[in-house]
Amino acid sequence: MLPIVGIVLVPGILWGWVFYHAQRYKKVYLPLLLLLFIGGMGSGLLALVLNHAVEKYTLFWPDALWSQIIVFGKSIPLFSSGFWFFVGFNEEFAKLLVLLAVVYPSRHLEESFDGILYAAVVSVGFATLENFYYLDQYGVAVVAARTVVTIPAHAFMSVPMGYYVAKSRLLLEAGNEKKFSFYLPMMTIIQGWFISAFLHGLYDFFLSLKMERMAYIQIVVMGGISFWLSRIALRESRRQSLGDSIA
């Protein structure tokens, strides 16, 4: 039993360590990261329920074969493909709930990069729970491949959402005394969720059509987006620190 748990947990912990060390300019509260990792695993269970509800109670399910369109010479089943975009919205929504419940009201969400790091850790926990299922169904080889490909892909998908959750918190603090200041922060959260959900759904859509090359290209693009947002967030943090020191 312990070797099986280790095969699944160790890669997730290692990826969490990688994202934790992506920034070295300040200390991060490690118990919070552990809670987010566990919360990410719990969000995987919630996403499973949500995805099952879509499959059971709507027209969108993986094996739906009718209502097809031709795109670039490829036949695409609309309802089957639509299911995978619902999966993206459901799974990113489950991760978002963890961020809102654990870190949004927390004093540890101080800067934009905090949101990026926290979203990445939640995603690593989410992908780790998925690996338990894949280990049972497909064996160690698939889990090893997911360790290299899918775990970082999950993190990259959720980086925009984490960034905008942190931006929302900062907007909320800056607008405490303004009328209707609640709406812009909430719309900022929804914006981040939509971006991450679309990226997630598009990745699953490519895989459902056996377009692995496009899925891998998307991972590289999402990695670039994550790096770009991280650089922006770190510059914002430096400006914020400079402003606080001057004040």
C-alpha positions as CSV (number, residue, x, y, z in Angstrom):
1,M,0.0,0.0,0.0
2,L,2.8,2.4,0.9
3,P,4.6,2.1,-2.4
4,I,1.4,2.8,-4.2
5,V,0.7,5.9,-2.2
6,G,4.3,7.0,-2.7
7,I,4.1,6.6,-6.5
8,V,1.2,9.0,-6.5
9,L,2.0,11.4,-3.7
10,V,5.8,11.9,-4.2
11,P,5.5,13.4,-7.7
12,G,2.8,15.8,-6.5
13,I,4.9,16.9,-3.5
14,L,8.0,17.4,-5.8
15,W,6.0,19.6,-8.2
16,G,4.7,21.5,-5.2
17,W,8.3,22.0,-4.1
18,V,9.2,23.3,-7.6
19,F,6.5,25.9,-7.6
20,Y,7.2,26.9,-4.1
21,H,10.8,27.6,-5.1
22,A,9.8,29.5,-8.2
23,Q,10.1,32.6,-6.0
24,R,12.7,33.1,-3.3
25,Y,12.2,36.7,-2.4
26,K,10.0,36.0,0.6
27,K,9.0,33.1,2.9
28,V,5.7,31.4,2.4
29,Y,3.6,29.9,5.2
30,L,4.2,26.2,4.6
31,P,1.2,24.9,6.6
32,L,-1.0,26.9,4.3
33,L,0.5,25.3,1.2
34,L,-0.1,21.9,2.8
35,L,-3.8,22.8,3.4
36,L,-4.1,24.0,-0.2
37,F,-2.6,20.7,-1.5
38,I,-5.1,18.7,0.5
39,G,-7.9,21.1,-0.5
40,G,-6.8,20.5,-4.1
41,M,-7.3,16.8,-3.6
42,G,-10.7,17.4,-2.2
43,S,-11.6,19.6,-5.1
44,G,-10.9,16.6,-7.3
45,L,-13.8,14.8,-5.6
46,L,-16.1,17.7,-6.1
47,A,-15.2,17.9,-9.8
48,L,-16.0,14.2,-10.2
49,V,-19.5,14.9,-8.8
50,L,-20.0,17.9,-11.1
51,N,-18.8,16.1,-14.2
52,H,-21.0,13.1,-13.5
53,A,-24.0,15.5,-13.1
54,V,-23.2,17.0,-16.6
55,E,-22.9,13.5,-18.1
56,K,-26.1,12.2,-16.5
57,Y,-28.5,15.2,-16.7
58,T,-27.5,17.0,-19.9
59,L,-27.0,16.2,-23.6
60,F,-23.2,16.6,-23.2
61,W,-21.5,13.3,-22.6
62,P,-18.3,11.7,-23.9
63,D,-19.8,9.2,-26.3
64,A,-22.5,11.4,-27.8
65,L,-22.1,10.8,-31.6
66,W,-24.8,13.0,-33.1
67,S,-24.8,16.6,-34.3
68,Q,-21.4,16.6,-35.9
69,I,-19.6,19.4,-37.8
70,I,-16.6,19.3,-40.1
71,V,-13.6,21.5,-39.1
72,F,-10.4,21.4,-41.2
73,G,-11.5,18.1,-42.6
74,K,-12.1,16.5,-39.2
75,S,-15.5,15.4,-37.9
76,I,-16.2,16.9,-34.5
77,P,-19.2,15.7,-32.4
78,L,-20.6,18.8,-30.8
79,F,-22.1,17.3,-27.7
80,S,-19.2,15.0,-27.0
81,S,-16.8,17.9,-27.4
82,G,-18.9,20.2,-25.4
83,F,-18.7,17.8,-22.5
84,W,-14.9,18.4,-22.3
85,F,-15.4,22.2,-22.1
86,F,-17.9,21.6,-19.2
87,V,-15.2,19.5,-17.6
88,G,-12.9,22.5,-17.8
89,F,-15.4,24.8,-16.1
90,N,-16.3,22.2,-13.4
91,E,-12.7,21.4,-12.5
92,E,-11.5,25.0,-12.4
93,F,-14.6,25.9,-10.4
94,A,-13.8,23.2,-7.8
95,K,-10.2,24.6,-7.6
96,L,-11.6,28.2,-7.3
97,L,-13.7,27.2,-4.3
98,V,-10.6,26.1,-2.5
99,L,-8.8,29.4,-3.2
100,L,-11.8,31.4,-2.1
101,A,-12.4,29.4,1.1
102,V,-8.8,29.0,2.2
103,V,-6.7,32.0,1.0
104,Y,-9.1,34.8,-0.2
105,P,-9.9,35.9,3.4
106,S,-6.4,35.1,4.5
107,R,-3.7,37.6,5.5
108,H,-1.3,35.4,3.5
109,L,-2.8,36.6,0.2
110,E,-0.8,39.9,0.0
111,E,0.5,40.0,-3.6
112,S,-0.4,38.9,-7.1
113,F,2.3,36.2,-7.1
114,D,0.8,34.7,-4.0
115,G,-2.4,33.9,-6.0
116,I,-0.3,32.2,-8.7
117,L,1.6,30.1,-6.2
118,Y,-1.5,29.1,-4.3
119,A,-3.4,28.2,-7.5
120,A,-0.5,26.0,-8.7
121,V,-0.4,24.1,-5.4
122,V,-4.2,23.5,-5.4
123,S,-3.8,22.2,-9.0
124,V,-1.0,19.9,-8.0
125,G,-3.2,18.4,-5.3
126,F,-6.0,18.1,-7.8
127,A,-3.8,16.2,-10.3
128,T,-2.4,14.0,-7.5
129,L,-5.9,12.8,-6.7
130,E,-6.5,12.1,-10.3
131,N,-3.4,10.0,-10.4
132,F,-4.8,7.6,-7.8
133,Y,-7.6,6.8,-10.3
134,Y,-5.2,6.5,-13.3
135,L,-2.9,4.3,-11.3
136,D,-5.8,1.9,-10.5
137,Q,-7.1,1.9,-14.1
138,Y,-4.0,2.1,-16.3
139,G,-0.9,1.4,-14.2
140,V,2.4,3.0,-13.3
141,A,3.4,3.9,-16.8
142,V,0.5,6.3,-17.3
143,V,1.0,7.9,-13.9
144,A,4.7,8.4,-14.8
145,A,3.6,10.2,-18.0
146,R,1.1,12.3,-16.2
147,T,3.8,13.3,-13.7
148,V,5.8,14.8,-16.5
149,V,2.9,16.2,-18.6
150,T,-0.4,16.5,-16.8
151,I,0.6,17.8,-13.4
152,P,2.4,20.9,-14.7
153,A,-0.4,21.3,-17.3
154,H,-2.9,21.5,-14.5
155,A,-0.9,24.1,-12.7
156,F,-0.4,26.2,-15.9
157,M,-4.2,26.1,-16.5
158,S,-4.9,27.6,-13.1
159,V,-2.2,30.3,-13.0
160,P,-4.5,32.9,-14.7
161,M,-7.2,32.2,-12.2
162,G,-4.8,32.5,-9.2
163,Y,-3.5,35.7,-10.6
164,Y,-6.9,37.3,-10.9
165,V,-8.1,36.0,-7.5
166,A,-5.1,37.8,-6.0
167,K,-5.9,40.9,-8.1
168,S,-9.5,40.8,-6.9
169,R,-8.4,40.7,-3.3
170,L,-6.1,43.7,-3.8
171,L,-9.0,45.6,-5.6
172,L,-11.3,44.8,-2.7
173,E,-8.9,46.2,-0.2
174,A,-8.2,49.3,-2.3
175,G,-11.9,50.0,-2.8
176,N,-13.3,49.4,0.7
177,E,-14.6,53.0,1.0
178,K,-16.0,53.2,-2.6
179,K,-19.6,52.7,-3.5
180,F,-20.3,49.4,-5.4
181,S,-16.6,48.5,-4.9
182,F,-17.7,44.8,-4.5
183,Y,-18.6,44.3,-8.2
184,L,-15.2,44.9,-9.9
185,P,-13.4,42.4,-7.6
186,M,-16.0,39.8,-8.2
187,M,-15.9,40.3,-11.9
188,T,-12.1,39.9,-11.8
189,I,-12.5,36.5,-10.1
190,I,-15.0,35.4,-12.8
191,Q,-12.6,36.6,-15.5
192,G,-9.8,34.5,-14.2
193,W,-12.1,31.5,-13.8
194,F,-13.3,31.8,-17.4
195,I,-9.8,32.0,-18.8
196,S,-8.5,29.0,-16.8
197,A,-11.7,27.0,-17.6
198,F,-11.3,27.7,-21.3
199,L,-7.7,26.6,-21.3
200,H,-8.6,23.5,-19.4
201,G,-11.5,22.6,-21.7
202,L,-9.4,23.2,-24.8
203,Y,-6.7,20.9,-23.6
204,D,-9.2,18.1,-22.8
205,F,-10.9,18.8,-26.2
206,F,-7.6,18.2,-28.1
207,L,-7.0,15.0,-26.2
208,S,-10.6,13.7,-26.8
209,L,-9.9,14.1,-30.6
210,K,-6.6,12.3,-30.3
211,M,-4.8,15.6,-31.2
212,E,-1.9,15.0,-28.7
213,R,0.4,17.3,-30.6
214,M,-1.9,20.2,-30.3
215,A,-2.4,19.4,-26.6
216,Y,1.4,19.4,-26.0
217,I,1.8,22.7,-27.9
218,Q,-0.9,24.2,-25.7
219,I,1.0,23.1,-22.6
220,V,4.1,25.0,-23.9
221,V,1.9,28.0,-24.6
222,M,0.3,27.9,-21.1
223,G,3.8,27.6,-19.6
224,G,4.7,30.8,-21.4
225,I,1.6,32.5,-20.2
226,S,2.4,31.4,-16.6
227,F,5.9,32.7,-16.9
228,W,4.7,36.0,-18.3
229,L,2.1,36.5,-15.6
230,S,4.6,35.5,-12.9
231,R,7.0,38.2,-14.2
232,I,4.2,40.8,-14.1
233,A,3.2,39.7,-10.6
234,L,6.8,39.9,-9.3
235,R,7.2,43.4,-10.8
236,E,3.9,44.5,-9.2
237,S,5.2,43.1,-5.9
238,R,8.4,45.1,-6.1
239,R,6.5,48.3,-6.9
240,Q,4.2,47.6,-4.0
241,S,7.2,47.0,-1.6
242,L,8.9,50.2,-2.8
243,G,5.7,52.2,-2.3
244,D,5.3,50.8,1.2
245,S,8.9,51.6,2.1
246,I,8.5,55.2,0.8
247,A,5.3,55.6,2.7
